[in-house]
Each structure stands twice: as C-alpha cells, then as structure tokens.
Amino acid sequence: MKKILLPTDFSEASDKAIAYAFNLFRDTPCEFTLMHAYDTFPVGAAPEIEYAMIDEMFKRSKKEIAEYVEAARQLDINRIHTFKAELVSGSPASAIQILNQHHDYDFIMVGATGKGNDILFGSTATDVVRNVMANTIIVPVKADCEPMRNIVLAVDYKPINSFTEFDSLKELLLKENATLTLLTILKDGQFPTELDGLLKYEYHDYFKGVGIIDYQLSADNIEEGIIEYLINHEADMLVMLTRHHSFFDVLFNRSVTRKFAFNPTLPLLSIYDYAKEEVPENELVTF
C-alpha cells in the first residue's frame, strides 16, 4: 500500500492537489495522510493570549481536517484506501519534513498557485523540493485531472546514482499506459552524438515495456528549452531528477527544478536523488 502525504491549508490550490492525488491513485490502494500545519502565536504577545490563540487554532484546525478526511472517505467508492489526519504546529515545509522522516512517504502532493513574486525566498513547493527527501508532485491550481498520455522526463544523460529511483515513475507510466518522452536540451553547440550512448541505452533498457520517444532540442539554457518544448507539445506531467547541491546553488537559483516548482504550468514530479555529489564551483547545475 502506497503512503501519500496530502498537505492542506484549506485553499483552492491544496484542494486541487488532493483531488489530483485521488484521481491519480484511484485504482491503487493507498494510505492518504491529510496534514495541516497551523501557525504559531505572534511574537511579543502576552503569554495568556499566546496560549489561548494556540488552543483556538488547534481546535479550529482539528475540526476542519476532520471534515476533509470524512469528505475524502466519501470519495473512496471502491473502499481501497485508508485515511488519517495529522496536525502540526509550524511552517508547512518543516511539518512535511518532520512527518516524512517518521513515515517515509511514497509521494508528497503539494498545490501551487504560481502567484509568488520572489523565487529567492521560494514557496512551500520549492522548500519541499529542496529539503524533503521524498518524491514530490507539485500540482498547479489550474491542472486538469485527466488521463496521462505523455509524461516528459528531462534528462541530461549524466551518471545517476541508481535507476531504482525511477521505480515509481515506471509504475505510473505502466499503470496509465502513458508514453515517456526523454527530453534532452542541447546547448553550446552540442550535438546529439555527444550524448552518452551507453547511458541512453540504459534508460531505454530500464523503461522496457513503456513507449519511449527521444527528443532533443537546442536552446540557450535548460529552462528555456523545457519551456519551448512544453509550449509546442502536449504533455501531462514534467519529471525531473532533483539533484541537491550547495547553499550557493540555492542562493543564486541555479536549480531548474526549483524554478519550475515555484511557478508550474503543469504537474511536476520531482524525483529525489539520494546521491551525494561534489559540484565544481563553476559548474552549471541543471536539475
């Protein structure tokens, strides 16, 4: 049984992420955990006011999350899912990180409005992608809950830690009978023949049984190339292997995955890469 974490702030964006999860895993037995992180008290308030506010926020959150769980149970017409609720005091990203450390979720589903104004400070989605060791699906508030036809995996054919990190993606592709497009962005005069042919074969071998399309596109940078592809082709999900690097990579926004998580145009599956790698100071971090 898969374990899926569904954070909610009772907004339209989180409602869409929950609906998307129910649709995506409609035929898969899952343990859905609906989680709400409620704010702590304001700094500087009198202690008695602080405690009263905490108690009131907890009671209100408990009532709302219980209503969400009951509504979710009503949607489970096949009775193959289980549901539970978690209330955590603190920020959503820190609450998600704490719960994942204890429960090791298969997927975390996060809603995104795309209305943020400062990627440097990020959003809940970017914080989760950057800090939580789990596969995360970022769902735009305008995403459609439609059958998967084309899932796009951005690949640079650099060595990866293990193909087992793609197990959940392969399972999803087979379940949805979807095509996998291996999208590679060529830059700086790069030619397709320069790609690692052995690693390309290993991708095809691992995803055996899945319909695969190889697609190369020349662009000035990774981000522009992916955007150009998505503008001109139909896609139902974008997938990136999220490589985690230094503080300075985050500070200067060198992570393409983080940029797409901040303002997604279609559902984004961020696959956590558990490999610890050293990044040369001047190397461009791609995903």
Beta strands, then each sheet from edge to edge (+ up, - down):
strand 1: 2-7
strand 2: 30-38
strand 3: 82-89
strand 4: 107-112
strand 5: 136-140
strand 6: 150-154
strand 7: 179-186
strand 8: 212-218
strand 9: 237-242
strand 10: 268-272
sheet 1: 3+ 2+ 1+ 4+ 5+ 10- 9- 6- 7- 8-
end
